[in-house]
């Protein structure tokens, strides 16, 4: 049981809940467009997406341990990794193997879908694999890419990819829907970087809180939340999404205090933690509500 716990730790299992929320959004746009979806295909998409999330988490755990970052980071419930490898260095190779196995599962599932749906899936698939492997090693060294890479992975790549493999087409509805997790998940990682500024700077990372500071980054956080809800509102206004998708606006009641708290407590991590928790709620509930609206439309 102890070994299993140490294998699951680097997967960051509690954080994997974000994946089904975003996949369900893509399933929702596919259902709204066609009136039906293949349960088997949807399940296979879900497996591939979870494998991709496990892979990027395990790569992150491995390389953060190897770089020495984990020994400098003060962990919070939302940032700083699982702490598995600093406590159990002998699990490093198993963590790397986990990352590559999950990466392979994602690639194989993507290849199978490409055989059935065509080469139009290839650009999204390749971009996804590059993102999974390159996030920790490459993209965290560039402030802009570090900001948008998480949102690209869980937004356009995951939502539009899900929609495509279920329908065989790309659609404006799926694109607009994908912008919502794009902004939300980018924000999720942005706010989670606030506690790690000192440690991340030491190993050469260059994300936004390091480059422009936490105060200005909290303003970017507020802007991205606004853009997420604007994308939803505009999508409905121009009839790319059904009116019932506006149920996703419910989370504004959490988003407003989250923005105020992030700006007010950007330099006080202990007081910031409740607002980081609100940020997680926004990321999980908003796409689920929008998906529910799509299924009911």
C-alpha positions in Angstrom: 0.0 0.0 0.0 2.9 2.3 0.8 4.4 1.8 -2.7 1.0 2.4 -4.3 0.7 5.6 -2.4 4.1 6.7 -3.6 3.2 5.9 -7.2 -0.1 7.7 -7.1 1.4 10.8 -5.3 3.3 12.1 -8.4 0.1 11.7 -10.5 -1.5 14.3 -8.2 -4.8 12.3 -8.3 -7.0 15.0 -6.5 -6.1 17.4 -9.3 -7.1 15.1 -12.1 -10.8 16.1 -11.5 -10.1 19.0 -13.9 -9.8 16.6 -16.8 -13.3 15.1 -16.8 -14.8 18.6 -16.4 -13.1 19.9 -19.6 -13.7 16.6 -21.5 -17.4 16.8 -20.6 -17.5 20.3 -22.1 -16.2 18.9 -25.4 -18.8 16.0 -25.2 -21.4 18.7 -24.5 -20.7 20.6 -27.7 -20.6 17.4 -29.7 -24.0 16.3 -28.3 -25.5 19.8 -28.9 -24.3 19.7 -32.5 -25.3 16.1 -33.4 -27.9 15.0 -30.8 -25.9 11.9 -29.9 -22.3 10.7 -29.0 -20.6 7.4 -29.0 -20.2 6.2 -25.4 -17.2 4.1 -26.3 -15.5 7.0 -28.1 -16.2 9.3 -25.2 -14.8 6.8 -22.7 -11.6 6.4 -24.8 -11.2 10.2 -25.0 -11.6 10.4 -21.3 -8.9 7.8 -20.8 -6.5 9.5 -23.2 -7.1 12.9 -21.5 -6.6 11.6 -18.0 -3.4 9.8 -19.2 -2.1 13.1 -20.6 -2.8 14.9 -17.3 -1.1 12.1 -15.4 1.9 12.4 -17.7 2.4 16.1 -17.4 2.0 15.9 -13.6 4.5 13.1 -13.3 7.0 14.8 -15.6 6.6 17.9 -13.5 7.2 16.0 -10.3 10.3 14.3 -11.7 12.0 17.4 -13.2 11.1 19.6 -10.2 12.8 17.0 -8.0 15.9 16.7 -10.2 16.3 20.5 -10.5 16.2 20.8 -6.7 13.0 22.9 -6.8 11.1 20.6 -4.5 13.7 21.0 -1.8 13.1 24.8 -1.9 9.4 25.0 -2.4 7.0 25.5 0.5 4.1 23.3 -0.4 0.4 24.5 -0.1 -2.7 22.5 -0.8 -2.7 23.9 -4.3 1.0 24.3 -5.3 4.5 22.9 -4.7 3.9 19.4 -5.9 3.0 16.3 -3.9 6.2 16.1 -1.9 6.6 12.4 -2.8 10.1 12.4 -4.3 11.8 14.6 -1.6 10.5 12.1 0.9 11.2 9.0 -1.2 14.0 9.7 -3.7 14.0 6.0 -4.7 10.7 6.6 -6.5 12.2 9.0 -9.0 12.7 6.4 -11.7 9.2 5.0 -11.2 7.8 8.5 -11.5 9.6 9.1 -14.8 8.4 5.7 -16.0 4.8 6.6 -15.0 5.1 9.8 -17.1 6.3 8.0 -20.2 3.8 5.2 -19.9 0.9 7.7 -19.6 2.4 9.7 -22.4 2.4 6.5 -24.6 -1.2 5.7 -23.7 -2.2 9.2 -24.8 -0.2 8.9 -28.0 -1.7 5.5 -28.9 -5.2 6.6 -28.3 -4.7 9.7 -30.4 -3.2 7.6 -33.2 -6.3 5.3 -33.1 -8.6 8.3 -33.4 -6.5 9.6 -36.2 -7.0 6.4 -38.1 -10.8 6.6 -37.8 -11.3 10.4 -38.0 -8.4 11.4 -40.3 -5.3 13.5 -40.4 -7.1 16.7 -39.4 -6.6 15.5 -35.8 -2.8 15.4 -36.2 -2.0 19.1 -35.5 -4.0 19.0 -32.2 -2.5 15.7 -31.2 1.1 16.7 -31.9 0.6 20.1 -30.1 -0.8 18.2 -27.1 2.1 15.8 -26.9 4.6 18.6 -27.2 2.8 20.5 -24.4 2.7 17.4 -22.1 6.4 16.8 -22.4 7.6 20.4 -22.8 5.6 22.2 -20.2 8.1 21.8 -17.3 11.3 21.6 -19.3 10.6 24.4 -21.8 7.5 26.5 -21.4 8.1 27.4 -17.8 11.2 29.4 -19.0 9.0 31.8 -21.0 6.5 34.0 -19.2 4.0 34.1 -22.1 4.1 30.4 -22.8 4.0 29.6 -19.1 0.8 31.7 -18.8 -1.1 30.2 -21.8 0.2 26.6 -22.0 -2.1 25.2 -19.3 -5.1 26.9 -20.8 -4.2 25.6 -24.3 -3.9 22.1 -23.0 -7.3 22.0 -21.2 -9.1 24.4 -23.5 -8.6 24.3 -27.3 -6.6 21.1 -27.3 -8.8 19.1 -24.9 -12.3 20.5 -25.7 -11.9 20.8 -29.4 -10.0 17.5 -29.6 -12.9 15.8 -27.8 -15.5 17.4 -30.1 -13.5 16.4 -33.2 -13.1 12.8 -32.4 -16.8 12.5 -31.5 -18.1 14.4 -34.6 -15.4 14.3 -37.2 -15.5 18.1 -37.5 -14.2 21.2 -35.9 -16.9 23.7 -35.0 -17.1 27.4 -34.0 -19.2 26.3 -31.0 -16.4 24.0 -29.7 -13.9 26.7 -30.3 -15.8 29.3 -28.3 -16.5 26.8 -25.5 -12.8 25.9 -25.4 -11.9 29.6 -24.7 -13.6 29.3 -21.3 -11.3 26.7 -19.8 -8.4 28.3 -21.7 -8.7 31.4 -19.6 -9.8 29.6 -16.4 -7.0 27.0 -16.4 -4.4 29.6 -17.4 -5.6 31.5 -14.3 -5.5 28.4 -12.2 -1.8 27.9 -12.8 -1.1 31.6 -12.6 -2.5 32.0 -9.1 -0.8 28.7 -8.0 2.5 30.2 -9.0 2.3 33.0 -6.4 3.6 30.9 -3.5 6.5 29.6 -5.5 8.1 32.9 -6.8 11.3 32.6 -4.8 12.0 28.9 -5.4 11.0 29.1 -9.1 13.3 32.1 -9.7 16.2 30.2 -8.2 16.1 27.5 -10.8 15.6 29.8 -13.7 11.8 29.8 -14.3 10.3 32.9 -15.7 6.6 32.9 -15.2 4.5 36.1 -14.9 4.7 36.6 -11.1 8.5 36.5 -11.3 8.7 38.8 -14.3 6.1 41.5 -13.5 5.4 40.7 -9.8 2.4 39.3 -7.9 0.4 42.5 -7.8 0.4 43.0 -11.6 -0.1 39.3 -12.1 -3.2 39.5 -9.9 -4.6 42.1 -12.3 -3.9 39.6 -15.2 -5.8 37.0 -13.1 -8.8 39.2 -12.9 -8.6 40.0 -16.6 -8.5 36.4 -17.6 -11.5 35.6 -15.4 -13.4 38.4 -17.1 -12.5 37.1 -20.5 -13.7 33.6 -19.6 -17.2 34.9 -18.8 -17.1 37.3 -21.8 -16.4 34.3 -24.1 -19.4 32.5 -22.7 -21.7 35.6 -23.0 -20.6 36.4 -26.5 -20.9 32.8 -27.6 -24.5 32.8 -26.5 -25.2 36.3 -27.9 -24.0 35.3 -31.4 -25.9 31.9 -31.2 -22.8 29.7 -31.2 -23.8 28.4 -27.8 -27.4 27.8 -26.5 -28.9 30.2 -24.0 -28.9 27.4 -21.3 -25.1 27.4 -21.4 -25.3 30.7 -19.5 -25.9 28.6 -16.3 -22.1 28.7 -16.2 -22.3 32.3 -15.2 -23.4 31.1 -11.7 -19.8 30.9 -10.7 -19.4 34.7 -11.0 -20.5 34.8 -7.4 -17.3 33.0 -6.5 -15.1 34.7 -9.1 -15.7 38.3 -7.9 -14.4 37.6 -4.3 -11.6 35.5 -5.7 -10.4 38.5 -7.8 -10.7 40.9 -4.9 -8.9 38.4 -2.6 -6.1 37.7 -5.1 -5.4 41.5 -5.6 -5.6 42.3 -1.9 -3.5 39.4 -0.6 -1.1 38.8 -3.5 1.9 39.0 -1.1 0.3 37.2 1.9 0.2 33.6 0.9 -1.5 32.4 4.0 -4.4 34.8 3.5 -4.4 34.0 -0.3 -5.0 30.3 0.2 -8.8 30.5 0.6 -9.0 32.4 -2.7 -6.8 29.8 -4.4 -9.4 27.3 -3.2 -12.2 29.4 -4.8 -10.2 29.4 -8.0 -10.2 25.6 -8.1 -14.0 25.7 -7.6 -14.4 28.1 -10.5 -12.3 25.9 -12.7 -14.2 22.7 -11.9 -17.8 23.9 -11.7 -17.9 26.4 -14.6 -17.3 23.9 -17.4 -19.5 21.3 -15.8 -22.4 23.8 -15.6 -21.9 24.9 -19.2 -21.8 21.2 -20.3 -25.1 20.6 -18.4 -26.6 23.6 -20.3 -25.5 22.0 -23.6 -27.0 18.7 -22.7 -30.3 20.3 -21.7 -30.5 22.6 -24.8 
